[in-house]
Each structure stands twice: as structure tokens, then as C-alpha cells.
Amino acid sequence: MNRFYDFFGKWGDKQKSLLFHSFLRDEVLATLCQKIPLAMAINIVVAGAIVYILYPLFNNSSLFLWYLAVLTLSFYRGFSARKKCREDNTSLEIRYRQFRVEALAMAFLWTILPLFFFPSYNLTAQLVMLVLLLGIAAAGALNLIIDPKVSDIYITSILGAFTIRFFAFDTLHLELTVLLILFIITLIFSTRQLHRIVIKGTTQHRRVDELQNRLDQIFEQAPVGILYFNTRYEIIDTNRAMTKIFGIPKETIRRINLLHLKDKRAVKDLTKVLTEGIIIHYEGPYVTTSTDEEVWISVIFSPIRNSDGLIVGGMAVIQDKTAEHEALTHVEFLAHHDPLTALPNRKLLEDRYRLQITQAAREGYYSAMLFLDLDRFKHINDTYGHGIGDDILKETAKRLQKILRQSDTICRLGGDEFIIFLPMISKDADHTLNRIWHITEKIHRSLENPYDIQGHTLYVTTSIGAILIHGDREPLNEILRKIDIAMYHAKQQGKGVTSFYEQEMDHRLRRSIELEEALRYAIERDELYLEFQPIVDARKNSPYGAEALLRWRMSNGISVSPVEFIPVAEESGLIHPIGMWVIEKSCEAIRELKKENRFPLQYISINISSKQFGNRHFFNEVMEIIQRYEISSDMIKFEITESILMEDPHSAREVIHRFNKAGIAFLIDDFGTGYSSLSYLKTFRFDTIKIDRSFIRDILSDPDDVTLVKAILDIAHQFDNRVIAEGVESKDQIEVLEMLEPQILCQGFYYTPPLPLDRFKEWIATRL
């Protein structure tokens, strides 16, 4: 029994999957709504005919009860079918289950007829009943063709019961029974064959239907726009993506004729698709008809042919390339522009330079190139952060763009460096130079205006290197090299100025490179040496101290001025090892003088570079040298300029305080030439200040210099500082200085020029 239920359950599932496929639903509904009422009417007529035939033979109430049951079931089935057509609330599965039960109940009633009302002794009535039941069985089997199990039950129950009663041993009944059995078998076989045909057709239709649905889904959900058009170029169908690309509903798109589009760039060759059967492609901008919005599209038009190869229309596949185009445009922009300021970068500058300089040379025009570097930008960046630094760069770019012509190119080279290319200024050189000066002055004035950045008011100046260009022989790299040199020359002039490139700058640069190369080996080759210039107590006319001065005589005998090689050492980073060599040699000289009892001096002062002063190992290295030479730390003093204090006052205060605690005092050199001398005297502890030689030189002839020197001396008294007058060259100068300050110290050629150590010893010996 369990196997029967398993089989029937599997069979039921299989039938259900076919029965309730979308293709069979209409047929089932038609059977329920239309065919059953007609079939029931036929059942009633046939049942009535049988009752009429059998009534004389079976004059009893049972036959009428059977007929009444047939009438009742027939009317119920007909009424139920009509009702379910009008009220479609019941699921198809439930309705068909009811249909199956009703069909089996009707089969049961027809089965009762031959079993209980068979005319055994009336052959004519038997044959008439046989014919009518054959018709009922065949008609029912055809109606139940979609449900073969029910169909088989219907046939076998009705005709099987009749066969059992019809069987007899006479020849006629035997032959008819055999024929009836063959008919039953044939009818079952035929219904099975018809069922398989129906199933095959259903399966094929289901596959076609599923394929069609899949194609419809692919068409509708394709990520690209697809449209079909007829031979009159009218759009007949489109998918969802098309509506998104152009922002208009399907109904509107379907009414469009492609040849009547306002923007004809995409369809200018469309007629060739249908007339010549070719595929055309367009990619580019398109202005939509409905919204006048420009989008970037890629469209392929191709013909559609029927089975005979005739062109019956066309189709278009459209992609929205707007985002991709914008991304490529942005990438292209970034390839040629600075992302921060949106100014052209070096690559775009090179392209424009090649094009415009060739045209300028051909037409005889002068051009120019400017190199701008913002002064002290790194200081602002470090103090306020890169965000404010970036805003300064963007504001600078805006200001420069307002000054220049549209044909000029402003390029951000990197950091705070800008390049300005001024092509085809004039055919006259003097007019061109005047024009360049005028532009650079406008740049200086514009950038000197305060920058209001994130609540901060900041001030920026720029150093500008400029070069005049005539002809097209020099490549851009060479032009940039030259204006870079000019720009650094402008910074050396005091910043905030413009410097034109001159050939002499190249000579100085090459000289600087040569000096740097030679300076790297100067210590190893023993080319460096010290000279000492005494510092004299003017009232006693006796040595008080000395200043150690670095000298360089190259191996070829040529002496190089400190004014020339010290900046090279600072720029190259050689100043620290050279400076430590100076300190060591000074300590060695002190030890040697003390050993010979020739050291009546209070100290030897040593000049310290800002690069050396800021080295984090400077203090430890100095103390290690002092300990190694076993001298007292107060025997040396360091001379620094105000520029060192300006760079980083906080760090400078810490370094000075640390050396002071170790016994090493500081002298401030060139006092009076800086910007904030008084504030530094207040903030830092100095042992001595040195009056710059520029105030001493004209002290005999210029009363203002006397006034300035007197003011400096008064300040020194207030802060308890000793004073050294530099550049003393005459007795008269000393007398004026002694009159102003009896305890003044003097240094200069009046006493002696700087001397090598041996001669310095001799000079000291003459003063002992």
C-alpha cells in the first residue's frame, strides 16, 4: 500500500507540474467553464435515453433513483463550473481537484448502470446500451486527456463493468466481448498516445515560453539600451535602460522617428543600415530631444532580416558613456594639470612651450619665462599646517590668473614653485623687458596683499627669476635651469624681488659647484687653516681675546675667500664637519698657547653657522672636544648673528641656555644690522655684542654714526653686555670710541690683520 501511495504521489507531482503550467491553465479553465456544462447536458440526454429503453424491462424505482443521481450530479457539476468562472477566488489546483472527484463520481454512476440494470435477455437493448456507454466512455476519456490516470479509471470502470455483464458463452456475445475488450484497450492506448502528444506539445511550448520569457527579461533588464525600429525608422519597442538613459517613458520613445531627431550626429548615416544592410557605429555627445541635456553615448545600428534574408527593420544598442567620458576627461585633465590648483602641470607647459615658442620664433617675437617661489612658505606650512598651506597655493593661483593674459601659461611646478610662460610679448626687446618688469611688479603687489585663510591673516612674498627668450633653440629644461638660478639669486638679494638671468649667474653657479667639490676634500688635503685676529682692550692697549677665522688655500696655491666658500659649505651641508674642525683647531691652539704660557686672553671666539647651530649633536660634540683637549669651557665663546635667532627663537633659546650652563658664552655679531636687536637682547643672554663695522667706518665724519654707536653702548650698559667695535682702522676712531665708552674692546686692522697661529703667537709675545 505504501508503494502505491509513493507512486501515486510522484505521479501526482509530475502531473501537477504539467497540469498547472501556464500553457494548460487556459485549457483547464475552458474545460471547467465551457465543456462541463455541455458534457453534463449530453450525460442527461444519454441517461434519459437509456432510462427510456430500460424502463419497460426494469419497471422499478431504482432506475429512476439512478437517473435522479445522474441529473443531480450533472446539474451540480454544470452549476459549479459556471460559478467558478465568475468567482475566480479559488486556486486552480483546488478547482481541478474538485473536477477530478466529480469526474470519478460520474464514472461511478455510469458503472452502476450495467451492474444493476443490464438487460440480460434483450440483445437489442444491450447493443443500444453498449453504443451509448461507448460514446460516454470515449467522450469522457477525451475530456480527461490531460489526466491519464483518471481517464483510464473512467474507461475501465464504465466499459469494464459492461463487459463483465455482457459476457456470455454464445458466439455473438463472445465475439462482441472480444471486440469490446479490444476497443477498451485501443481506447486506452489512444488516449495514452494523445496524452503523450499533449505532454510533448506542452513541454515544447513550456520551453519556448520559458525561452521567450528569458529573452524578454534579458531584453528588459539588459544594462544597455536596446530599441527596434521598422523600415520607416519609427521606434516600435525599447527596453527599460533606454528610458533611464534619455529620461523619458517608453510610450514617448515609441512615437519617435529616428530621422526626425533634433541632434542628428548619431543618425546621420542611419539610412545606410536599411538600404545597404551595413552596421554603423557612433560614439560621442548627444543632446536629448526632450530635456536638451547633453549625454555621451555609444550606439550601434544594425539591420534585422527575416528568414528569407530580407531587411524588415533595424535595431540599436546604446550605452550611456557619460560617466566613463567624464572619468576619462578627469584623468586627462589630471594628466596635464595640478590637482590642487587646477593649473597646467609641467607636461602641459612643455606642450604649449614647443608650440608657441616655434610660432614666436617664426614671427620674430620675444617671449619670457618667470620662475616664482613663495618666500618662507615652508615656515607657514610648518606653523599652521598643510591645509592652510594648500589654501595659500590655491589663492596664489587665482591671483596670478587674474593678472595674466589668456594666452599665457601658469604652471605649478611643485610645492610652492610656479612657472609663468609669456609667449609673443613684443618684437622689440626693450618693450618686452619693460612689459616683463611691469608684470612682475603686478605679481609682487598682488601677492603682498594679506591672505585671509581660515581665520588667519597671513602675508606672502615671492622671489622671481626671469629670462628673455628669442628664437627656439633652447629646450625648456635649459630655460627652467636658468630661471631657477635667477630665482635663487633673487632670494639672495633679500627675497620679494625679481632677478633676470645673466650669464654671470651661470659662472657663479659653476664656480659654486667646483668649490663644493674641492671643499669636500679640503680637510683631507690639509688645505684649511685658521687665522686669529685679536680683540684688544682699547684703554689698556692689551689683548683681551681673539676671533678664530677660517681660511682656505687650495693645493694649487689659490686662496678662496670665506665670503665665497662659507655659503657653499652651508648649502652643501659641509658646514658642520668644517665647523667642528674649526672648534677642534681652536681648542688645540688654546691648549698650545697655554702650554707655552702665551695665553693672556680671556677667550677665543668662534663663528657658528645657523646650519651648525641647529644640529642636534652640536652640544655633545663641542663638549667632547673641550674635554679631549682639557681646556676650560669659558676659554671659548661662540659668535652668532641675529639671523640664527630669527629662524627658530624657541630652539635657539634652549641651545644658548644649555651652553651657558656649561660655561660657554655667546657673542652677537653684526649688532644693529638685524630687525629686532633689542628684543633679542631682552630674550637671550649674551656676554658681548659686536658693533658692525659699517657703523665704525664713518664715525669720524658722520654724526649719525656717532649717535647710533652711543645708542648701542647705552643699550649694552642696560643689559650688562661688553661691547666690541669691529673694523677699527685708526687711532682717531679709537679715541672717539674711548670717549663714548672707556671700557670698549676693539678689533681691526689698526692693531693687526688676522694672523696664522705662529705669527699670532709672536704678536702676543710683543704685548706681554
C-alpha positions in Angstrom: 0.0 0.0 0.0 2.9 2.4 0.8 4.4 1.7 -2.6 1.1 2.6 -4.2 0.9 5.9 -2.3 4.5 6.7 -3.2 3.9 6.0 -6.8 0.7 8.0 -6.8 2.4 10.9 -5.0 5.2 11.0 -7.6 2.7 10.7 -10.4 0.6 13.5 -8.8 3.6 15.8 -8.5 4.6 15.1 -12.2 1.1 15.7 -13.4 0.7 18.8 -11.3 3.9 20.3 -12.8 2.4 19.8 -16.2 -1.2 20.5 -15.3 -0.5 23.8 -13.7 2.0 25.0 -16.2 0.9 28.3 -17.7 0.1 26.7 -21.0 -2.6 24.4 -19.5 -4.3 26.8 -17.3 -6.5 28.3 -20.1 -7.4 24.8 -21.2 -8.4 23.6 -17.7 -10.4 26.8 -17.2 -12.1 26.3 -20.5 -13.0 22.7 -19.5 -14.4 23.8 -16.2 -16.3 26.8 -17.6 -17.5 25.7 -21.0 -17.1 22.0 -21.7 -18.5 20.6 -18.5 -22.0 22.2 -18.9 -22.2 20.8 -22.4 -20.9 17.4 -21.3 -23.4 17.3 -18.5 -26.3 18.1 -20.9 -25.1 15.2 -23.0 -25.0 12.9 -19.9 -28.5 13.9 -19.0 -29.8 13.1 -22.6 -27.9 9.8 -22.8 -29.0 8.8 -19.3 -32.6 9.7 -20.3 -32.4 7.6 -23.5 -31.1 4.6 -21.5 -33.9 5.0 -18.9 -36.4 5.2 -21.8 -35.0 2.0 -23.3 -34.7 0.1 -20.0 -37.9 1.3 -18.4 -40.1 -1.5 -19.9 -37.5 -4.0 -18.8 -36.9 -2.7 -15.3 -40.1 -1.2 -14.1 -38.9 -0.2 -10.7 -38.0 2.9 -8.7 -34.2 2.1 -8.6 -33.7 3.1 -12.2 -35.4 6.4 -11.5 -33.2 6.9 -8.5 -30.1 6.3 -10.6 -31.3 8.8 -13.2 -32.1 11.3 -10.4 -28.5 10.9 -9.2 -27.1 11.5 -12.7 -29.3 14.6 -13.0 -28.3 15.9 -9.6 -24.5 15.4 -10.2 -24.8 16.8 -13.7 -26.6 19.9 -12.6 -24.2 20.3 -9.7 -21.1 20.0 -12.0 -22.6 22.4 -14.5 -23.6 25.0 -11.9 -20.2 24.6 -10.1 -18.3 25.1 -13.3 -20.2 28.3 -14.2 -19.8 29.7 -10.7 -16.1 29.2 -10.6 -15.8 31.0 -13.9 -17.5 34.0 -12.4 -15.7 33.9 -9.0 -12.1 33.2 -9.6 -11.0 33.2 -6.0 -10.3 29.5 -5.7 -6.9 28.4 -6.8 -6.6 26.3 -10.0 -5.2 23.4 -8.1 -8.2 23.2 -5.7 -10.7 23.6 -8.6 -9.0 20.8 -10.6 -9.0 18.5 -7.6 -12.8 19.1 -7.3 -13.1 18.4 -11.0 -11.3 15.1 -10.7 -13.6 14.0 -7.8 -16.7 14.9 -9.7 -15.4 13.1 -12.8 -14.8 9.9 -10.8 -18.2 10.2 -9.1 -19.9 10.4 -12.6 -17.9 7.4 -13.7 -19.1 5.5 -10.6 -22.8 6.3 -11.6 -22.2 5.0 -15.1 -20.6 1.9 -13.7 -23.7 1.2 -11.6 -25.9 1.1 -14.7 -24.6 -2.1 -16.3 -24.0 -3.8 -13.0 -27.6 -3.4 -11.7 -29.7 -2.5 -14.8 -28.3 -4.8 -17.5 -31.0 -6.2 -20.0 -29.8 -9.8 -19.9 -32.5 -11.2 -22.2 -32.8 -8.3 -24.7 -29.9 -8.2 -27.1 -31.2 -5.0 -28.8 -31.3 -3.2 -25.6 -27.8 -4.5 -24.8 -26.4 -3.2 -28.0 -28.1 0.2 -27.7 -26.7 0.4 -24.1 -23.2 -0.6 -25.4 -23.3 2.1 -28.1 -24.3 4.8 -25.6 -21.8 3.7 -23.0 -19.0 3.6 -25.6 -19.9 7.2 -26.5 -20.0 8.2 -22.9 -16.6 6.5 -22.2 -14.9 7.9 -25.3 -16.2 11.4 -24.7 -15.2 11.3 -21.0 -11.7 10.0 -21.9 -11.2 12.8 -24.4 -12.2 15.4 -21.8 -9.8 13.8 -19.3 -6.9 13.5 -21.8 -4.7 15.8 -19.7 -5.2 13.5 -16.7 -4.4 9.9 -18.0 -5.0 8.1 -14.7 -8.5 9.5 -14.2 -9.1 8.8 -17.9 -8.1 5.2 -17.6 -10.3 4.7 -14.5 -13.2 6.4 -16.4 -12.9 4.0 -19.3 -12.2 0.8 -17.5 -14.8 1.3 -14.8 -17.7 2.0 -17.2 -16.8 -0.4 -20.1 -15.3 -3.0 -17.8 -18.5 -3.3 -15.8 -20.5 -3.6 -19.0 -18.0 -6.2 -20.4 -18.5 -8.4 -17.3 -22.3 -8.3 -17.6 -22.2 -8.6 -21.4 -20.1 -11.8 -21.4 -21.9 -15.0 -22.4 -20.8 -18.2 -24.0 -22.7 -17.9 -27.2 -20.8 -17.0 -30.3 -22.3 -13.5 -30.7 -21.6 -12.4 -27.2 -18.1 -13.9 -27.2 -17.2 -12.1 -30.4 -18.7 -8.8 -29.2 -16.9 -9.2 -25.8 -13.6 -9.7 -27.5 -14.3 -6.7 -29.7 -15.3 -4.7 -26.7 -12.1 -5.6 -24.8 -10.1 -4.7 -27.9 -11.9 -1.4 -28.1 -11.2 -0.7 -24.4 -7.5 -1.5 -25.0 -7.4 0.6 -28.1 -9.2 3.5 -26.5 -6.8 3.4 -23.5 -3.9 3.2 -25.8 -5.2 6.0 -28.0 -5.8 8.3 -25.0 -2.3 7.5 -23.8 -0.9 8.4 -27.2 -2.9 11.6 -27.2 -1.8 12.3 -23.7 1.9 11.9 -24.7 1.3 14.2 -27.7 -0.3 16.8 -25.4 2.6 16.4 -22.9 5.2 16.8 -25.7 3.5 19.8 -27.1 3.1 21.2 -23.6 6.8 20.6 -22.8 7.9 22.2 -26.1 5.6 25.1 -25.6 6.9 25.5 -22.0 10.5 25.6 -23.2 9.5 28.1 -25.9 7.6 30.1 -23.3 10.5 30.0 -20.8 12.9 30.9 -23.6 10.6 33.8 -24.6 10.3 34.9 -21.0 14.1 34.7 -20.6 14.6 36.7 -23.8 12.0 39.2 -22.6 13.8 39.5 -19.3 17.2 39.9 -20.9 15.8 42.5 -23.3 14.1 44.4 -20.5 16.8 44.1 -17.9 19.8 44.5 -20.2 22.3 47.1 -18.9 22.4 48.7 -22.3 19.6 50.5 -24.1 18.0 48.4 -26.9 15.4 49.6 -29.4 13.8 48.2 -32.6 12.6 50.3 -35.5 10.7 49.5 -38.6 11.5 50.3 -42.2 10.1 53.8 -41.8 12.7 54.3 -39.0 9.9 54.5 -36.3 10.8 53.1 -32.9 8.4 50.1 -32.2 9.9 48.8 -29.0 12.5 49.6 -26.4 13.7 48.4 -23.0 14.0 49.9 -19.6 17.6 51.0 -19.9 16.6 53.3 -22.8 14.2 55.1 -20.6 16.9 55.6 -18.0 19.5 56.9 -20.5 17.2 59.5 -22.0 14.9 60.1 -19.0 11.6 59.6 -21.0 8.9 56.9 -20.8 8.6 54.1 -23.3 5.3 55.4 -24.7 7.1 58.6 -25.7 10.1 56.8 -27.2 7.9 54.5 -29.3 6.4 57.5 -31.1 9.8 58.9 -32.2 11.1 58.7 -35.8 14.8 58.4 -35.7 15.2 60.5 -38.8 13.4 63.4 -37.2 15.8 63.7 -34.2 16.9 67.2 -33.4 20.5 66.1 -32.8 21.4 64.2 -36.0 25.0 63.4 -35.2 24.2 59.9 -34.1 21.8 59.1 -37.1 23.4 60.9 -40.0 24.3 57.6 -41.7 21.3 55.7 -40.4 19.6 55.2 -43.8 22.6 53.0 -44.9 21.6 50.4 -42.3 18.3 49.6 -44.2 19.3 50.5 -47.7 22.8 48.9 -47.7 22.5 46.5 -44.8 25.6 47.7 -43.0 26.3 48.3 -39.4 27.2 51.8 -38.3 28.7 53.0 -35.0 28.7 56.4 -33.3 30.3 57.4 -30.1 30.2 61.0 -28.9 27.9 63.7 -27.4 24.2 63.7 -28.0 21.6 66.3 -26.9 18.4 64.7 -25.9 15.2 65.9 -27.6 13.0 66.1 -24.6 15.4 67.7 -22.0 18.1 69.3 -24.1 20.6 67.6 -21.8 23.9 66.5 -23.3 24.9 62.9 -22.7 27.8 60.9 -24.1 26.6 57.8 -25.8 27.9 54.8 -27.8 25.4 53.4 -30.3 25.5 50.6 -32.8 22.8 50.4 -35.5 22.3 47.1 -37.4 19.7 45.7 -39.8 17.2 43.0 -38.9 16.5 40.3 -41.5 13.7 37.8 -41.8 14.1 34.1 -42.6 14.3 35.0 -46.3 17.1 37.4 -45.7 15.1 40.5 -46.4 15.6 43.6 -44.2 12.4 44.2 -42.2 13.7 46.8 -39.8 16.7 47.6 -37.6 17.9 47.7 -34.0 20.2 49.9 -32.0 22.3 49.1 -28.9 23.0 52.2 -26.9 25.4 52.6 -23.9 25.5 55.7 -21.7 29.1 56.6 -21.7 28.6 59.9 -19.8 30.2 58.8 -16.5 33.0 57.0 -18.4 33.6 60.0 -20.5 33.7 62.3 -17.5 36.1 59.9 -15.8 38.4 59.9 -18.8 38.1 63.6 -19.1 39.1 64.0 -15.5 42.0 61.6 -15.9 43.1 63.5 -19.0 42.8 66.7 -17.0 44.9 65.3 -14.1 47.5 64.2 -16.6 48.0 67.8 -17.7 47.0 69.8 -14.6 47.9 70.1 -11.0 45.2 68.5 -8.9 45.4 71.2 -6.1 45.3 74.4 -8.1 43.9 73.1 -11.4 46.8 74.9 -13.1 48.7 73.3 -16.0 51.5 71.0 -14.9 54.9 70.6 -16.4 53.8 68.3 -19.2 51.2 70.7 -20.5 53.7 73.5 -20.1 56.2 71.6 -22.3 53.5 71.1 -25.0 52.5 74.7 -25.1 56.1 75.9 -25.0 57.0 73.8 -28.0 54.0 75.1 -30.0 54.1 78.7 -29.0 57.9 79.3 -29.0 58.2 77.9 -32.5 55.4 80.3 -33.7 57.1 83.2 -31.8 60.5 82.5 -33.4 58.9 82.2 -36.9 57.2 85.6 -36.5 60.2 87.3 -34.7 58.5 87.8 -31.3 60.3 87.9 -27.9 58.9 85.7 -25.1 59.7 85.3 -21.5 59.6 82.8 -18.7 59.2 83.5 -15.0 60.0 81.3 -12.0 58.2 82.1 -8.8 59.0 80.7 -5.4 57.0 81.8 -2.3 59.2 83.2 0.4 59.1 81.5 3.8 56.2 79.2 2.7 57.7 76.3 4.5 57.7 78.2 7.7 53.9 79.0 7.2 53.3 75.4 6.3 55.0 74.0 9.3 53.4 76.5 11.7 49.8 76.4 10.5 49.6 73.0 8.8 49.3 71.8 5.2 45.6 72.6 5.0 46.3 76.3 5.2 49.4 75.9 3.0 47.2 74.4 0.3 44.7 77.2 0.6 47.6 79.7 0.1 48.7 77.9 -3.0 45.1 77.9 -4.4 44.7 81.6 -3.6 48.0 82.4 -5.2 47.0 80.6 -8.4 43.8 82.6 -8.5 45.6 85.9 -8.1 48.1 85.0 -10.8 45.4 84.1 -13.2 43.7 87.5 -12.8 47.0 89.3 -13.8 48.0 87.4 -16.9 46.7 87.1 -20.5 44.6 84.2 -21.7 47.5 83.1 -23.9 49.9 83.0 -21.0 50.5 79.7 -19.2 50.7 79.5 -15.4 52.2 76.1 -14.3 52.6 74.8 -10.8 55.9 73.0 -10.9 55.5 71.5 -7.4 55.5 72.7 -3.8 55.4 76.5 -3.7 57.0 76.9 -7.1 55.2 78.4 -10.1 56.3 78.8 -13.7 54.8 81.6 -15.9 55.3 81.4 -19.7 54.7 84.7 -21.5 54.7 83.9 -25.3 54.9 86.5 -28.1 55.1 89.7 -25.9 56.7 92.0 -28.5 59.0 92.2 -31.4 61.1 94.8 -29.6 63.5 93.7 -26.9 63.2 96.9 -24.8 59.5 96.9 -24.9 59.5 93.2 -23.9 61.7 93.9 -20.9 59.5 96.8 -19.8 56.5 94.6 -20.1 58.1 91.8 -18.0 59.1 94.3 -15.3 55.5 95.6 -15.3 54.1 92.1 -15.0 56.5 91.1 -12.2 55.6 94.3 -10.3 51.9 93.5 -10.5 52.7 90.0 -9.3 54.6 91.3 -6.3 51.9 93.8 -5.4 49.1 91.2 -5.8 50.8 88.5 -3.6 51.8 91.1 -1.0 48.2 91.7 -0.2 47.2 89.8 3.0 45.8 86.3 2.7 42.7 85.7 4.9 42.9 81.9 5.3 40.7 80.0 7.8 40.6 82.9 10.3 44.3 83.7 9.9 45.8 86.8 8.2 49.0 85.8 6.5 51.5 87.6 4.4 53.4 86.1 1.5 56.0 87.5 -0.8 57.7 85.8 -3.8 61.1 85.7 -5.4 61.0 85.8 -9.1 63.6 84.6 -11.6 63.1 85.8 -15.2 64.6 85.2 -18.6 64.0 86.7 -22.0 63.6 84.2 -24.9 64.2 84.9 -28.5 64.3 82.1 -31.0 63.5 78.4 -30.4 66.9 76.9 -30.0 66.9 76.4 -26.2 64.8 73.5 -24.8 62.5 74.0 -21.9 64.8 72.2 -19.5 67.6 74.6 -20.2 65.2 77.6 -19.8 64.0 76.2 -16.4 67.5 75.7 -15.2 68.5 79.3 -16.0 65.4 80.9 -14.4 65.9 78.6 -11.3 69.4 80.2 -11.0 67.9 83.7 -11.4 65.2 82.9 -8.7 67.8 81.8 -6.2 69.7 85.0 -7.0 66.6 86.9 -6.2 66.3 85.2 -2.8 69.9 86.1 -2.0 69.1 89.7 -2.8 66.6 89.8 0.1 63.5 88.0 -1.2 60.4 89.6 -2.6 62.3 90.8 -5.7 62.8 89.9 -9.3 66.1 88.9 -10.8 66.8 88.4 -14.5 69.1 85.6 -15.6 72.5 86.7 -16.6 75.4 84.7 -17.9 77.5 85.7 -14.8 75.0 83.7 -12.7 75.9 80.6 -14.6 79.6 81.3 -14.0 78.9 81.8 -10.2 76.8 78.6 -10.1 79.6 76.6 -11.8 82.1 78.2 -9.5 80.0 77.2 -6.6 79.8 73.6 -7.8 83.5 73.5 -8.3 84.1 74.9 -4.9 81.8 72.4 -3.3 83.6 69.5 -5.0 87.0 70.8 -3.8 85.7 71.7 -0.4 84.7 68.1 0.3 88.4 67.1 0.3 89.8 70.3 1.8 90.2 68.9 5.3 91.8 65.6 4.0 94.2 67.7 1.8 95.1 69.9 4.8 94.0 73.0 2.8 92.1 74.6 5.6 93.8 76.6 8.3 92.9 79.2 11.0 93.9 82.8 11.4 93.4 84.7 14.6 92.6 88.4 14.9 93.0 89.8 18.4 90.3 91.7 20.4 92.0 94.5 22.3 91.1 96.4 25.4 91.5 99.9 24.0 92.2 101.6 27.3 95.0 99.2 28.3 96.1 98.5 24.7 96.4 94.9 25.7 94.9 91.7 24.1 91.7 90.7 25.7 90.5 87.9 23.3 90.8 86.8 19.7 88.5 85.7 16.9 89.3 82.4 15.1 88.8 82.9 11.3 88.7 80.1 8.8 90.9 80.3 5.8 91.2 78.1 2.7 94.2 77.8 0.4 93.7 75.2 -2.3 96.5 72.8 -3.2 97.2 74.9 -6.3 98.1 77.9 -4.1 94.9 79.8 -4.8 93.2 81.3 -1.7 89.4 81.3 -1.6 87.6 84.0 0.4 85.3 82.9 3.2 82.7 85.1 1.7 82.7 82.8 -1.3 83.2 79.3 0.3 81.2 79.6 3.5 77.8 79.9 1.7 78.8 76.9 -0.4 79.6 74.9 2.7 76.2 75.9 4.2 74.3 74.9 1.1 76.1 71.6 0.6 75.8 70.5 4.3 79.6 70.6 4.7 79.5 73.4 7.2 79.0 71.1 10.2 82.1 68.9 9.8 84.1 72.0 8.8 82.7 74.0 11.7 83.7 71.2 14.1 87.1 71.2 12.6 87.4 74.9 13.4 86.3 74.3 17.0 88.8 71.5 17.4 91.7 73.5 15.9 90.7 76.5 18.1 90.8 74.3 21.2 94.1 72.8 20.1 95.5 76.4 19.7 94.3 77.3 23.2 96.0 74.2 24.7 99.2 75.0 22.8 99.2 78.6 23.9 98.6 77.7 27.5 101.3 75.1 27.4 103.7 77.8 26.2 102.4 80.3 28.7 101.3 82.6 25.9 97.6 82.7 26.6 96.9 86.1 28.3 93.5 86.0 26.6 90.1 85.7 28.2 88.8 83.6 25.3 88.9 82.8 21.6 85.6 83.4 19.8 84.4 81.1 17.0 81.8 81.9 14.4 78.9 79.4 14.3 76.8 78.9 11.2 73.0 78.5 11.5 73.2 75.1 9.9 75.8 74.1 12.5 73.9 75.7 15.4 70.7 73.7 14.6 72.5 70.3 14.5 71.1 68.2 17.3 74.5 66.6 18.1 76.3 70.0 18.2 76.4 70.4 22.0 77.6 66.9 22.7 80.3 67.1 20.0 81.6 70.5 21.4 81.8 69.2 24.9 83.6 66.1 23.8 86.3 68.3 22.1 86.7 70.5 25.1 87.2 67.5 27.4 89.6 65.9 25.0 91.8 69.0 24.9 91.4 69.5 28.6 90.6 73.2 28.5 88.1 75.2 30.4 84.9 75.8 28.6 84.9 79.5 29.3 88.0 79.8 27.2 85.9 79.7 24.1 82.9 81.8 23.1 80.6 81.4 20.1 79.7 84.2 17.7 76.2 84.1 16.1 74.3 86.5 14.0 70.7 87.7 14.5 69.6 85.6 11.5 70.2 82.4 13.5 67.9 83.7 16.2 65.2 84.6 13.7 64.9 81.1 12.2 63.7 79.4 15.4 63.8 81.5 18.5 62.5 78.8 20.8 65.1 76.3 19.8 67.8 78.9 19.8 67.0 79.9 23.4 67.3 76.3 24.6 70.7 75.8 22.8 72.1 79.0 24.2 70.9 78.2 27.7 72.4 74.8 27.6 75.8 76.2 26.5 75.6 78.9 29.1 75.2 76.3 31.8 78.3 74.5 30.5 80.3 77.8 30.8 80.3 78.8 27.1 79.1 82.4 26.4 77.8 83.9 23.2 78.6 87.0 21.3 76.0 88.5 19.0 77.8 89.5 15.8 77.0 92.4 13.4 74.7 94.0 16.1 72.5 96.7 14.7 72.1 95.3 11.2 69.2 92.9 12.1 65.5 93.6 12.5 64.9 93.0 16.2 68.2 93.6 18.1 66.5 95.0 21.2 64.0 92.1 21.5 66.9 89.6 21.2 68.9 91.3 23.9 65.9 91.0 26.2 65.1 87.4 25.3 68.6 85.8 25.1 71.6 86.0 27.4 74.6 87.3 25.6 78.0 88.0 27.0 79.1 90.6 24.4 77.8 92.4 21.4 79.9 93.4 18.4 79.1 96.7 16.7 79.1 96.1 13.0 82.0 97.7 11.1 79.5 99.7 9.0 78.8 102.0 12.0 82.6 102.4 12.8 83.8 103.2 9.3 82.4 106.7 9.1 82.3 107.5 12.8 84.8 110.4 12.3 82.8 112.1 9.6 79.1 111.1 10.2 77.5 112.4 13.4 74.6 109.9 12.9 77.1 107.0 13.2 78.3 108.5 16.5 74.7 108.8 17.7 74.0 105.2 16.7 77.1 103.9 18.4 76.3 105.8 21.5 72.8 104.4 21.5 74.2 100.8 21.1 76.6 101.4 24.0 73.7 102.7 26.2 71.7 99.6 25.4 74.7 97.4 26.2 75.0 99.0 29.6 71.4 98.4 30.4 71.8 94.7 29.7 75.3 94.4 31.2 77.0 93.5 28.0 80.6 94.1 26.9 81.0 95.8 23.6 83.4 95.1 20.7 83.8 97.6 17.9 84.7 95.8 14.7 86.6 97.3 11.8 88.8 99.8 13.7 91.4 101.1 11.4 92.8 104.3 13.0 93.8 105.9 16.3 91.3 108.6 15.9 88.4 106.1 15.7 89.7 104.5 19.0 89.8 107.9 20.7 86.1 108.6 19.7 85.1 105.2 20.9 87.0 105.5 24.2 85.3 108.8 24.7 82.0 107.2 24.3 82.9 104.0 26.3 86.2 103.8 28.3 86.0 100.0 28.6 85.3 99.4 24.9 87.0 96.5 23.2 88.3 97.0 19.7 89.1 94.7 16.8 90.5 95.7 13.4 93.4 96.3 11.1 94.7 99.2 13.3 96.1 96.5 15.6 96.7 93.7 13.2 95.0 91.8 10.4 94.1 88.2 11.1 97.3 86.1 11.6 98.3 82.5 11.3 98.9 80.8 14.7 102.7 81.2 14.6 102.6 84.9 13.8 99.7 85.3 16.3 102.0 83.9 19.0 104.6 86.4 18.0 102.1 89.3 18.2 101.0 88.2 21.6 104.7 88.0 22.7 105.1 91.6 21.8 102.2 92.6 24.0 103.2 90.6 27.1 
